[in-house]
Amino acid sequence: MKILMVCLGNICRSPLAEGILKSKATTYQIFVDSAGTSAYHVDNQPDERSIIVAEKHGINISNQRARKFIAADFDNFDIIYAMDESNFHDIVKLSRNNSDKQKVRMILNEIHPNKNNSVPDPYYGGNEGFENVFQMLDEACEIIIKKYAI
Ligand code: 4NP
């Protein structure tokens, strides 16, 4: 199972989602990566506040580097999780067919099916926003690992 986590910058939310899911997946056959719909931060490390909140929970995400989501990702991944509705629509815009489209999901729908809730963008807020994002993603990833890890 190959899973891609996607947000806008690939420096705050999706690097956390990638790190959290990987940390739960160590003994399972699962490949996890992340990307951004924008190219604003390509090649950058995750935001320091994401690195710190992950570290607080025993997860090292400092080796990740941001990259942009591309249409070829539809070929390389089974599930593509969007962090918010704007990411969802930007990803779907790049889909080439129905099979591509069906791979795209809202990550918080794993917790609250069909509600289409968004993981709030913590970029312009304080540190508590990053802890809040961590907790939401941890809950979603716990469900994901139980559903898809073989
Ligand atoms: P992310 O957060 O999408 O969770 O990585 C953001 C990072 C950067 C910007 C916006 C959101 N930005 O506008 O530069």
Backbone and ligand atoms as CSV (ligand in chain L), in Angstrom:
chain,resi,resn,atom,element,x,y,z
A,1,MET,N,N,0.846,-1.194,0.000
A,1,MET,CA,C,0.000,0.000,0.000
A,1,MET,C,C,0.882,1.245,0.000
A,2,LYS,N,N,0.655,2.130,-0.964
A,2,LYS,CA,C,1.450,3.363,-1.048
A,2,LYS,C,C,0.536,4.559,-0.789
A,3,ILE,N,N,0.905,5.356,0.196
A,3,ILE,CA,C,0.054,6.455,0.644
A,3,ILE,C,C,0.802,7.772,0.540
A,4,LEU,N,N,0.154,8.780,-0.067
A,4,LEU,CA,C,0.756,10.109,-0.201
A,4,LEU,C,C,-0.067,11.124,0.596
A,5,MET,N,N,0.605,11.903,1.439
A,5,MET,CA,C,-0.024,12.959,2.232
A,5,MET,C,C,0.219,14.299,1.537
A,6,VAL,N,N,-0.842,15.093,1.336
A,6,VAL,CA,C,-0.673,16.342,0.578
A,6,VAL,C,C,-1.296,17.544,1.302
A,7,CYS,N,N,-0.506,18.640,1.393
A,7,CYS,CA,C,-1.039,19.922,1.878
A,7,CYS,C,C,-0.610,21.007,0.887
A,8,LEU,N,N,-0.618,22.264,1.320
A,8,LEU,CA,C,-0.277,23.343,0.391
A,8,LEU,C,C,1.248,23.485,0.233
A,9,GLY,N,N,1.952,23.654,1.338
A,9,GLY,CA,C,3.387,23.945,1.257
A,9,GLY,C,C,4.302,22.751,1.416
A,10,ASN,N,N,3.751,21.634,1.927
A,10,ASN,CA,C,4.545,20.431,2.265
A,10,ASN,C,C,5.645,20.753,3.287
A,11,ILE,N,N,5.319,21.721,4.179
A,11,ILE,CA,C,6.277,21.992,5.262
A,11,ILE,C,C,5.637,21.919,6.654
A,12,CYS,N,N,4.313,22.021,6.757
A,12,CYS,CA,C,3.681,21.985,8.094
A,12,CYS,C,C,2.878,20.704,8.324
A,13,ARG,N,N,1.741,20.551,7.615
A,13,ARG,CA,C,0.815,19.458,7.917
A,13,ARG,C,C,1.227,18.123,7.304
A,14,SER,N,N,1.477,18.084,5.983
A,14,SER,CA,C,1.743,16.768,5.374
A,14,SER,C,C,3.057,16.121,5.835
A,15,PRO,N,N,4.112,16.901,6.196
A,15,PRO,CA,C,5.293,16.227,6.752
A,15,PRO,C,C,4.977,15.555,8.086
A,16,LEU,N,N,4.091,16.184,8.884
A,16,LEU,CA,C,3.666,15.555,10.143
A,16,LEU,C,C,2.885,14.281,9.850
A,17,ALA,N,N,1.953,14.356,8.890
A,17,ALA,CA,C,1.155,13.169,8.546
A,17,ALA,C,C,2.065,12.040,8.073
A,18,GLU,N,N,3.063,12.383,7.245
A,18,GLU,CA,C,4.014,11.370,6.764
A,18,GLU,C,C,4.780,10.748,7.937
A,19,GLY,N,N,5.308,11.597,8.817
A,19,GLY,CA,C,6.107,11.110,9.942
A,19,GLY,C,C,5.293,10.259,10.902
A,20,ILE,N,N,4.067,10.695,11.178
A,20,ILE,CA,C,3.213,9.970,12.124
A,20,ILE,C,C,2.847,8.600,11.551
A,21,LEU,N,N,2.415,8.564,10.279
A,21,LEU,CA,C,2.017,7.275,9.697
A,21,LEU,C,C,3.211,6.326,9.617
A,22,LYS,N,N,4.375,6.857,9.221
A,22,LYS,CA,C,5.588,6.012,9.167
A,22,LYS,C,C,5.922,5.456,10.544
A,23,SER,N,N,5.731,6.286,11.570
A,23,SER,CA,C,6.093,5.838,12.926
A,23,SER,C,C,5.193,4.701,13.391
A,24,LYS,N,N,3.980,4.647,12.855
A,24,LYS,CA,C,3.038,3.584,13.236
A,24,LYS,C,C,3.224,2.356,12.351
A,25,ALA,N,N,3.953,2.516,11.261
A,25,ALA,CA,C,3.969,1.501,10.201
A,25,ALA,C,C,5.231,0.668,10.154
A,26,THR,N,N,6.104,0.849,11.120
A,26,THR,CA,C,7.433,0.238,10.999
A,26,THR,C,C,7.431,-1.258,10.695
A,27,THR,N,N,6.475,-1.981,11.218
A,27,THR,CA,C,6.522,-3.433,11.006
A,27,THR,C,C,5.602,-3.890,9.876
A,28,TYR,N,N,5.030,-2.961,9.157
A,28,TYR,CA,C,4.084,-3.319,8.105
A,28,TYR,C,C,4.615,-2.947,6.721
A,29,GLN,N,N,4.003,-3.549,5.701
A,29,GLN,CA,C,4.360,-3.248,4.315
A,29,GLN,C,C,3.595,-2.017,3.859
A,30,ILE,N,N,4.163,-0.855,4.102
A,30,ILE,CA,C,3.461,0.369,3.719
A,30,ILE,C,C,4.510,1.412,3.345
A,31,PHE,N,N,4.257,2.124,2.233
A,31,PHE,CA,C,5.178,3.170,1.795
A,31,PHE,C,C,4.454,4.503,1.954
A,32,VAL,N,N,5.103,5.476,2.589
A,32,VAL,CA,C,4.459,6.766,2.850
A,32,VAL,C,C,5.353,7.896,2.352
A,33,ASP,N,N,4.743,8.883,1.686
A,33,ASP,CA,C,5.482,10.068,1.241
A,33,ASP,C,C,4.558,11.276,1.416
A,34,SER,N,N,5.081,12.491,1.185
A,34,SER,CA,C,4.227,13.681,1.231
A,34,SER,C,C,4.652,14.659,0.152
A,35,ALA,N,N,3.728,15.577,-0.180
A,35,ALA,CA,C,3.980,16.577,-1.231
A,35,ALA,C,C,3.084,17.775,-0.979
A,36,GLY,N,N,3.362,18.884,-1.703
A,36,GLY,CA,C,2.549,20.098,-1.599
A,36,GLY,C,C,1.934,20.436,-2.943
A,37,THR,N,N,0.765,21.081,-2.906
A,37,THR,CA,C,0.149,21.501,-4.172
A,37,THR,C,C,0.842,22.738,-4.726
A,38,SER,N,N,1.573,23.457,-3.871
A,38,SER,CA,C,2.311,24.638,-4.336
A,38,SER,C,C,3.809,24.321,-4.392
A,39,ALA,N,N,4.556,25.182,-5.071
A,39,ALA,CA,C,6.016,25.008,-5.151
A,39,ALA,C,C,6.730,26.003,-4.233
A,40,TYR,N,N,5.956,26.688,-3.353
A,40,TYR,CA,C,6.533,27.758,-2.512
A,40,TYR,C,C,7.783,27.326,-1.754
A,41,HIS,N,N,7.775,26.095,-1.247
A,41,HIS,CA,C,8.839,25.692,-0.307
A,41,HIS,C,C,9.640,24.488,-0.792
A,42,VAL,N,N,9.641,24.260,-2.108
A,42,VAL,CA,C,10.323,23.081,-2.652
A,42,VAL,C,C,11.775,23.009,-2.158
A,43,ASP,N,N,12.178,21.817,-1.737
A,43,ASP,CA,C,13.520,21.504,-1.205
A,43,ASP,C,C,13.756,21.992,0.222
A,44,ASN,N,N,12.760,22.693,0.809
A,44,ASN,CA,C,12.937,23.147,2.193
A,44,ASN,C,C,12.684,22.011,3.183
A,45,GLN,N,N,13.297,22.150,4.356
A,45,GLN,CA,C,12.995,21.280,5.502
A,45,GLN,C,C,11.585,21.605,5.973
A,46,PRO,N,N,10.948,20.684,6.739
A,46,PRO,CA,C,9.679,21.054,7.361
A,46,PRO,C,C,9.849,22.305,8.237
A,47,ASP,N,N,8.750,23.031,8.431
A,47,ASP,CA,C,8.719,24.179,9.344
A,47,ASP,C,C,9.263,23.737,10.712
A,48,GLU,N,N,10.050,24.603,11.328
A,48,GLU,CA,C,10.674,24.265,12.607
A,48,GLU,C,C,9.640,23.855,13.654
A,49,ARG,N,N,8.463,24.501,13.599
A,49,ARG,CA,C,7.429,24.199,14.598
A,49,ARG,C,C,6.878,22.785,14.408
A,50,SER,N,N,6.835,22.304,13.158
A,50,SER,CA,C,6.418,20.913,12.917
A,50,SER,C,C,7.509,19.957,13.386
A,51,ILE,N,N,8.770,20.305,13.116
A,51,ILE,CA,C,9.885,19.461,13.561
A,51,ILE,C,C,9.844,19.308,15.084
A,52,ILE,N,N,9.604,20.432,15.777
A,52,ILE,CA,C,9.620,20.416,17.246
A,52,ILE,C,C,8.447,19.621,17.815
A,53,VAL,N,N,7.255,19.804,17.266
A,53,VAL,CA,C,6.101,19.082,17.815
A,53,VAL,C,C,6.247,17.584,17.562
A,54,ALA,N,N,6.800,17.219,16.403
A,54,ALA,CA,C,7.010,15.803,16.109
A,54,ALA,C,C,8.031,15.217,17.097
A,55,GLU,N,N,9.107,15.961,17.305
A,55,GLU,CA,C,10.169,15.509,18.204
A,55,GLU,C,C,9.638,15.285,19.619
A,56,LYS,N,N,8.750,16.190,20.031
A,56,LYS,CA,C,8.119,16.080,21.353
A,56,LYS,C,C,7.395,14.736,21.502
A,57,HIS,N,N,6.911,14.228,20.371
A,57,HIS,CA,C,6.200,12.945,20.399
A,57,HIS,C,C,7.088,11.794,19.903
A,58,GLY,N,N,8.399,12.046,19.870
A,58,GLY,CA,C,9.339,10.967,19.552
A,58,GLY,C,C,9.500,10.652,18.078
A,59,ILE,N,N,9.139,11.611,17.209
A,59,ILE,CA,C,9.219,11.357,15.767
A,59,ILE,C,C,10.160,12.380,15.122
A,60,ASN,N,N,11.116,11.895,14.328
A,60,ASN,CA,C,12.059,12.795,13.666
A,60,ASN,C,C,11.630,13.014,12.212
A,61,ILE,N,N,11.235,14.245,11.874
A,61,ILE,CA,C,10.839,14.537,10.479
A,61,ILE,C,C,11.836,15.482,9.805
A,62,SER,N,N,12.969,15.736,10.470
A,62,SER,CA,C,13.890,16.774,9.981
A,62,SER,C,C,14.578,16.408,8.664
A,63,ASN,N,N,14.571,15.112,8.313
A,63,ASN,CA,C,15.222,14.720,7.049
A,63,ASN,C,C,14.325,14.895,5.830
A,64,GLN,N,N,13.062,15.201,6.055
A,64,GLN,CA,C,12.155,15.388,4.910
A,64,GLN,C,C,12.488,16.684,4.160
A,65,ARG,N,N,12.208,16.679,2.839
A,65,ARG,CA,C,12.355,17.891,2.033
A,65,ARG,C,C,11.090,18.064,1.213
A,66,ALA,N,N,10.641,19.317,1.071
A,66,ALA,CA,C,9.374,19.572,0.383
A,66,ALA,C,C,9.496,19.321,-1.116
A,67,ARG,N,N,8.430,18.786,-1.680
A,67,ARG,CA,C,8.343,18.648,-3.139
A,67,ARG,C,C,6.922,18.962,-3.573
A,68,LYS,N,N,6.781,19.221,-4.875
A,68,LYS,CA,C,5.459,19.562,-5.391
A,68,LYS,C,C,4.731,18.295,-5.841
A,69,PHE,N,N,3.413,18.270,-5.627
A,69,PHE,CA,C,2.586,17.178,-6.139
A,69,PHE,C,C,2.553,17.251,-7.660
A,70,ILE,N,N,2.731,16.092,-8.318
A,70,ILE,CA,C,2.652,16.053,-9.790
A,70,ILE,C,C,1.694,14.943,-10.227
A,71,ALA,N,N,1.195,15.045,-11.462
A,71,ALA,CA,C,0.191,14.079,-11.952
A,71,ALA,C,C,0.719,12.648,-11.876
A,72,ALA,N,N,2.032,12.453,-12.052
A,72,ALA,CA,C,2.611,11.095,-11.995
A,72,ALA,C,C,2.411,10.460,-10.623
A,73,ASP,N,N,2.144,11.280,-9.603
A,73,ASP,CA,C,1.873,10.707,-8.277
A,73,ASP,C,C,0.631,9.818,-8.296
A,74,PHE,N,N,-0.286,10.088,-9.212
A,74,PHE,CA,C,-1.472,9.220,-9.321
A,74,PHE,C,C,-1.068,7.797,-9.725
A,75,ASP,N,N,0.028,7.673,-10.476
A,75,ASP,CA,C,0.495,6.341,-10.895
A,75,ASP,C,C,1.245,5.636,-9.772
A,76,ASN,N,N,1.869,6.432,-8.907
A,76,ASN,CA,C,2.787,5.855,-7.917
A,76,ASN,C,C,2.172,5.591,-6.542
A,77,PHE,N,N,0.922,6.072,-6.330
A,77,PHE,CA,C,0.303,5.906,-5.013
A,77,PHE,C,C,-1.094,5.314,-5.134
A,78,ASP,N,N,-1.485,4.563,-4.087
A,78,ASP,CA,C,-2.822,3.958,-4.044
A,78,ASP,C,C,-3.848,4.912,-3.442
A,79,ILE,N,N,-3.407,5.671,-2.420
A,79,ILE,CA,C,-4.312,6.623,-1.762
A,79,ILE,C,C,-3.586,7.951,-1.614
A,80,ILE,N,N,-4.291,9.040,-1.927
A,80,ILE,CA,C,-3.729,10.378,-1.785
A,80,ILE,C,C,-4.620,11.138,-0.801
A,81,TYR,N,N,-4.065,11.460,0.363
A,81,TYR,CA,C,-4.839,12.156,1.392
A,81,TYR,C,C,-4.592,13.652,1.335
A,82,ALA,N,N,-5.671,14.432,1.130
A,82,ALA,CA,C,-5.604,15.889,1.191
A,82,ALA,C,C,-5.859,16.327,2.626
A,83,MET,N,N,-5.144,17.381,3.063
A,83,MET,CA,C,-5.337,17.903,4.416
A,83,MET,C,C,-6.561,18.819,4.483
A,84,ASP,N,N,-6.850,19.564,3.395
A,84,ASP,CA,C,-8.033,20.444,3.416
A,84,ASP,C,C,-8.713,20.455,2.051
A,85,GLU,N,N,-9.853,21.153,1.991
A,85,GLU,CA,C,-10.666,21.120,0.772
A,85,GLU,C,C,-9.967,21.770,-0.409
A,86,SER,N,N,-9.185,22.802,-0.112
A,86,SER,CA,C,-8.477,23.482,-1.189
A,86,SER,C,C,-7.410,22.550,-1.782
A,87,ASN,N,N,-6.692,21.825,-0.926
A,87,ASN,CA,C,-5.730,20.824,-1.428
A,87,ASN,C,C,-6.469,19.785,-2.261
A,88,PHE,N,N,-7.620,19.334,-1.741
A,88,PHE,CA,C,-8.415,18.289,-2.414
A,88,PHE,C,C,-8.743,18.716,-3.849
A,89,HIS,N,N,-9.233,19.957,-3.992
A,89,HIS,CA,C,-9.624,20.419,-5.328
A,89,HIS,C,C,-8.416,20.617,-6.241
A,90,ASP,N,N,-7.304,21.084,-5.679
A,90,ASP,CA,C,-6.095,21.273,-6.488
A,90,ASP,C,C,-5.536,19.931,-6.983
A,91,ILE,N,N,-5.648,18.899,-6.149
A,91,ILE,CA,C,-5.182,17.565,-6.557
A,91,ILE,C,C,-6.099,17.011,-7.646
A,92,VAL,N,N,-7.420,17.111,-7.395
A,92,VAL,CA,C,-8.398,16.566,-8.353
A,92,VAL,C,C,-8.267,17.243,-9.723
A,93,LYS,N,N,-7.904,18.532,-9.714
A,93,LYS,CA,C,-7.722,19.266,-10.982
A,93,LYS,C,C,-6.647,18.616,-11.859
A,94,LEU,N,N,-5.673,17.973,-11.221
A,94,LEU,CA,C,-4.578,17.338,-11.973
A,94,LEU,C,C,-4.888,15.888,-12.353
A,95,SER,N,N,-6.055,15.379,-11.919
A,95,SER,CA,C,-6.385,13.981,-12.231
A,95,SER,C,C,-6.677,13.843,-13.720
A,96,ARG,N,N,-6.381,12.661,-14.260
A,96,ARG,CA,C,-6.514,12.438,-15.700
A,96,ARG,C,C,-7.714,11.567,-16.038
A,97,ASN,N,N,-8.243,10.877,-15.041
A,97,ASN,CA,C,-9.368,9.970,-15.270
A,97,ASN,C,C,-10.039,9.649,-13.937
A,98,ASN,N,N,-11.074,8.824,-13.990
A,98,ASN,CA,C,-11.845,8.514,-12.796
A,98,ASN,C,C,-11.046,7.721,-11.774
A,99,SER,N,N,-10.178,6.863,-12.267
A,99,SER,CA,C,-9.364,6.050,-11.364
A,99,SER,C,C,-8.435,6.952,-10.536
A,100,ASP,N,N,-7.847,7.976,-11.177
A,100,ASP,CA,C,-7.027,8.959,-10.449
A,100,ASP,C,C,-7.867,9.619,-9.352
A,101,LYS,N,N,-9.045,10.096,-9.765
A,101,LYS,CA,C,-9.922,10.865,-8.858
A,101,LYS,C,C,-10.293,10.075,-7.615
A,102,GLN,N,N,-10.552,8.791,-7.822
A,102,GLN,CA,C,-10.994,7.964,-6.701
A,102,GLN,C,C,-9.911,7.705,-5.663
A,103,LYS,N,N,-8.675,8.031,-6.005
A,103,LYS,CA,C,-7.585,7.859,-5.039
A,103,LYS,C,C,-7.524,9.008,-4.029
A,104,VAL,N,N,-8.209,10.111,-4.319
A,104,VAL,CA,C,-8.080,11.318,-3.499
A,104,VAL,C,C,-9.116,11.331,-2.379
A,105,ARG,N,N,-8.658,11.507,-1.158
A,105,ARG,CA,C,-9.559,11.510,0.010
A,105,ARG,C,C,-9.198,12.658,0.945
A,106,MET,N,N,-10.165,13.059,1.746
A,106,MET,CA,C,-9.911,14.016,2.831
A,106,MET,C,C,-9.458,13.213,4.049
A,107,ILE,N,N,-8.294,13.528,4.594
A,107,ILE,CA,C,-7.744,12.663,5.645
A,107,ILE,C,C,-8.644,12.583,6.878
A,108,LEU,N,N,-9.321,13.700,7.233
A,108,LEU,CA,C,-10.144,13.650,8.451
A,108,LEU,C,C,-11.440,12.867,8.262
A,109,ASN,N,N,-11.755,12.502,7.006
A,109,ASN,CA,C,-12.911,11.619,6.795
A,109,ASN,C,C,-12.669,10.227,7.368
A,110,GLU,N,N,-11.384,9.908,7.651
A,110,GLU,CA,C,-11.096,8.636,8.320
A,110,GLU,C,C,-11.655,8.653,9.742
A,111,ILE,N,N,-11.728,9.843,10.340
A,111,ILE,CA,C,-12.267,9.960,11.705
A,111,ILE,C,C,-13.774,10.227,11.656
A,112,HIS,N,N,-14.183,11.193,10.832
A,112,HIS,CA,C,-15.594,11.577,10.704
A,112,HIS,C,C,-16.009,11.424,9.242
A,113,PRO,N,N,-16.426,10.207,8.849
A,113,PRO,CA,C,-16.725,9.935,7.438
A,113,PRO,C,C,-17.712,10.943,6.825
A,114,ASN,N,N,-17.395,11.358,5.597
A,114,ASN,CA,C,-18.260,12.227,4.787
A,114,ASN,C,C,-18.420,13.658,5.297
A,115,LYS,N,N,-17.734,14.030,6.363
A,115,LYS,CA,C,-17.904,15.400,6.898
A,115,LYS,C,C,-17.028,16.403,6.141
A,116,ASN,N,N,-15.995,15.901,5.460
A,116,ASN,CA,C,-15.061,16.765,4.740
A,116,ASN,C,C,-14.442,17.864,5.606
A,117,ASN,N,N,-14.152,17.531,6.855
A,117,ASN,CA,C,-13.466,18.485,7.738
A,117,ASN,C,C,-12.027,18.687,7.268
A,118,SER,N,N,-11.512,19.908,7.488
A,118,SER,CA,C,-10.140,20.234,7.081
A,118,SER,C,C,-9.198,20.243,8.277
A,119,VAL,N,N,-7.950,19.822,8.057
A,119,VAL,CA,C,-6.900,20.023,9.053
A,119,VAL,C,C,-6.525,21.503,8.946
A,120,PRO,N,N,-6.714,22.304,10.020
A,120,PRO,CA,C,-6.443,23.742,9.908
A,120,PRO,C,C,-4.986,24.022,9.578
A,121,ASP,N,N,-4.770,25.021,8.713
A,121,ASP,CA,C,-3.411,25.407,8.338
A,121,ASP,C,C,-2.782,26.150,9.519
A,122,PRO,N,N,-1.727,25.607,10.126
A,122,PRO,CA,C,-1.160,26.217,11.334
A,122,PRO,C,C,-0.079,27.252,11.040
A,123,TYR,N,N,0.208,27.498,9.742
A,123,TYR,CA,C,1.388,28.275,9.338
A,123,TYR,C,C,1.442,29.668,9.967
A,124,TYR,N,N,0.297,30.358,9.994
A,124,TYR,CA,C,0.300,31.736,10.492
A,124,TYR,C,C,-0.056,31.857,11.971
A,125,GLY,N,N,-0.233,30.712,12.648
A,125,GLY,CA,C,-0.623,30.752,14.062
A,125,GLY,C,C,0.532,30.431,14.993
A,126,GLY,N,N,0.180,30.110,16.244
A,126,GLY,CA,C,1.196,29.813,17.259
A,126,GLY,C,C,1.471,28.327,17.377
A,127,ASN,N,N,2.302,27.978,18.367
A,127,ASN,CA,C,2.718,26.586,18.543
A,127,ASN,C,C,1.564,25.651,18.881
A,128,GLU,N,N,0.527,26.198,19.567
A,128,GLU,CA,C,-0.593,25.330,19.970
A,128,GLU,C,C,-1.318,24.798,18.735
A,129,GLY,N,N,-1.287,25.549,17.645
A,129,GLY,CA,C,-1.893,25.088,16.397
A,129,GLY,C,C,-1.208,23.827,15.880
A,130,PHE,N,N,0.086,23.743,16.086
A,130,PHE,CA,C,0.851,22.584,15.608
A,130,PHE,C,C,0.556,21.351,16.460
A,131,GLU,N,N,0.387,21.558,17.769
A,131,GLU,CA,C,0.026,20.437,18.647
A,131,GLU,C,C,-1.372,19.927,18.277
A,132,ASN,N,N,-2.277,20.856,18.018
A,132,ASN,CA,C,-3.642,20.501,17.612
A,132,ASN,C,C,-3.641,19.679,16.324
A,133,VAL,N,N,-2.846,20.128,15.341
A,133,VAL,CA,C,-2.712,19.405,14.071
A,133,VAL,C,C,-2.122,18.016,14.326
A,134,PHE,N,N,-1.108,17.950,15.183
A,134,PHE,CA,C,-0.487,16.653,15.491
A,134,PHE,C,C,-1.536,15.682,16.020
A,135,GLN,N,N,-2.355,16.148,16.972
A,135,GLN,CA,C,-3.352,15.259,17.598
A,135,GLN,C,C,-4.375,14.758,16.579
A,136,MET,N,N,-4.842,15.666,15.704
A,136,MET,CA,C,-5.817,15.265,14.669
A,136,MET,C,C,-5.225,14.215,13.743
A,137,LEU,N,N,-3.969,14.469,13.310
A,137,LEU,CA,C,-3.334,13.561,12.354
A,137,LEU,C,C,-2.992,12.229,13.006
A,138,ASP,N,N,-2.660,12.281,14.282
A,138,ASP,CA,C,-2.354,11.040,14.998
A,138,ASP,C,C,-3.597,10.150,15.067
A,139,GLU,N,N,-4.730,10.775,15.333
A,139,GLU,CA,C,-5.984,10.011,15.408
A,139,GLU,C,C,-6.335,9.423,14.031
A,140,ALA,N,N,-6.184,10.235,12.991
A,140,ALA,CA,C,-6.494,9.756,11.629
A,140,ALA,C,C,-5.541,8.629,11.224
A,141,CYS,N,N,-4.249,8.791,11.533
A,141,CYS,CA,C,-3.250,7.797,11.113
A,141,CYS,C,C,-3.416,6.483,11.853
A,142,GLU,N,N,-3.907,6.544,13.075
A,142,GLU,CA,C,-4.164,5.325,13.841
A,142,GLU,C,C,-5.243,4.495,13.121
A,143,ILE,N,N,-6.239,5.175,12.588
A,143,ILE,CA,C,-7.307,4.486,11.847
A,143,ILE,C,C,-6.765,3.966,10.514
A,144,ILE,N,N,-5.972,4.803,9.838
A,144,ILE,CA,C,-5.406,4.415,8.534
A,144,ILE,C,C,-4.541,3.167,8.664
A,145,ILE,N,N,-3.697,3.125,9.678
A,145,ILE,CA,C,-2.778,1.988,9.808
A,145,ILE,C,C,-3.553,0.701,10.077
A,146,LYS,N,N,-4.625,0.818,10.841
A,146,LYS,CA,C,-5.426,-0.380,11.139
A,146,LYS,C,C,-6.161,-0.868,9.896
A,147,LYS,N,N,-6.568,0.093,9.048
A,147,LYS,CA,C,-7.331,-0.259,7.846
A,147,LYS,C,C,-6.472,-0.852,6.742
A,148,TYR,N,N,-5.272,-0.284,6.551
A,148,TYR,CA,C,-4.525,-0.603,5.330
A,148,TYR,C,C,-3.226,-1.368,5.519
A,149,ALA,N,N,-2.680,-1.410,6.725
A,149,ALA,CA,C,-1.417,-2.136,6.886
A,149,ALA,C,C,-1.689,-3.624,6.772
A,150,ILE,N,N,-0.866,-4.270,5.979
A,150,ILE,CA,C,-1.092,-5.700,5.720
A,150,ILE,C,C,-0.139,-6.529,6.591
L,1,4NP,P1,P,1.267,23.536,4.925
L,1,4NP,O1,O,1.320,25.016,5.544
L,1,4NP,O2,O,0.405,23.591,3.696
L,1,4NP,O3,O,0.640,22.731,6.021
L,1,4NP,O4,O,2.689,23.122,4.617
L,1,4NP,C1,C,1.670,26.143,4.790
L,1,4NP,C2,C,2.977,26.408,4.539
L,1,4NP,C3,C,3.327,27.550,3.833
L,1,4NP,C4,C,2.350,28.401,3.381
L,1,4NP,C5,C,1.027,28.133,3.629
L,1,4NP,C6,C,0.688,26.993,4.333
L,1,4NP,N1,N,2.708,29.566,2.681
L,1,4NP,O5,O,1.808,30.355,2.309
L,1,4NP,O6,O,3.905,29.808,2.424
